[in-house]
């Protein structure tokens, strides 16, 4: 289920940090004792993933838009034609 949650992140983020996130979660899951601890860990993991994935996507979108604006600014003839 954790790997499915990681798909909420952009691919570049998953490639860079996915293995580390899985390693930390596995360690925390191993240290959790009892069903309530495990349920709390999952609730925390889901909440953290959902709240962190949105800013990660926004940051990539912001970078892409900035690059697009710079590229269009360098070629005014193409920009006007397009």
VENKAWO-V29311 format. One record per backbone hydrogen bond with DSSP energy under -1.0 kcal/mol. CO is the residue of the C=O (numbers start at 0). NH is the residue of the N-H. E is the energy in kcal/mol with one decimal. If there is no record, write none. Layout:
co=CO nh=NH e=E
co=CO nh=NH e=E
This chain:
co=0 nh=4 e=-2.0
co=1 nh=5 e=-2.1
co=4 nh=7 e=-2.0
co=5 nh=8 e=-1.6
co=9 nh=13 e=-2.4
co=10 nh=14 e=-2.6
co=11 nh=15 e=-1.7
co=12 nh=16 e=-3.1
co=13 nh=17 e=-2.2
co=16 nh=20 e=-2.5
co=17 nh=21 e=-2.5
co=18 nh=22 e=-2.3
co=19 nh=23 e=-2.5
co=20 nh=24 e=-2.6
co=21 nh=25 e=-2.6
co=22 nh=26 e=-2.1
co=23 nh=27 e=-2.6
co=24 nh=28 e=-2.9
co=25 nh=29 e=-2.2
co=26 nh=30 e=-1.9
co=27 nh=31 e=-1.3
co=33 nh=37 e=-1.8
co=34 nh=38 e=-2.5
co=35 nh=39 e=-2.3
co=36 nh=40 e=-2.3
co=37 nh=41 e=-2.5
co=38 nh=42 e=-2.5
co=39 nh=43 e=-2.6
co=40 nh=44 e=-2.6
co=41 nh=45 e=-2.8
co=42 nh=46 e=-2.4
co=43 nh=47 e=-2.7
co=44 nh=48 e=-2.5
co=45 nh=49 e=-2.5
co=46 nh=50 e=-2.4
co=47 nh=51 e=-1.9
co=48 nh=52 e=-2.2
co=49 nh=53 e=-1.1
co=51 nh=55 e=-1.5
co=52 nh=56 e=-2.4
co=53 nh=57 e=-2.5
co=54 nh=58 e=-2.5
co=55 nh=59 e=-1.7
co=56 nh=60 e=-2.5
co=57 nh=61 e=-2.7
co=58 nh=62 e=-2.2
co=59 nh=63 e=-2.4
co=60 nh=64 e=-2.6
co=61 nh=65 e=-2.2
co=62 nh=66 e=-2.2
co=63 nh=67 e=-2.3
co=64 nh=68 e=-2.5
co=65 nh=69 e=-2.3
co=66 nh=70 e=-2.8
co=67 nh=71 e=-2.6
co=68 nh=72 e=-2.0
co=69 nh=73 e=-1.4
co=74 nh=78 e=-2.4
co=75 nh=79 e=-2.5
co=76 nh=80 e=-2.1
co=77 nh=81 e=-3.0
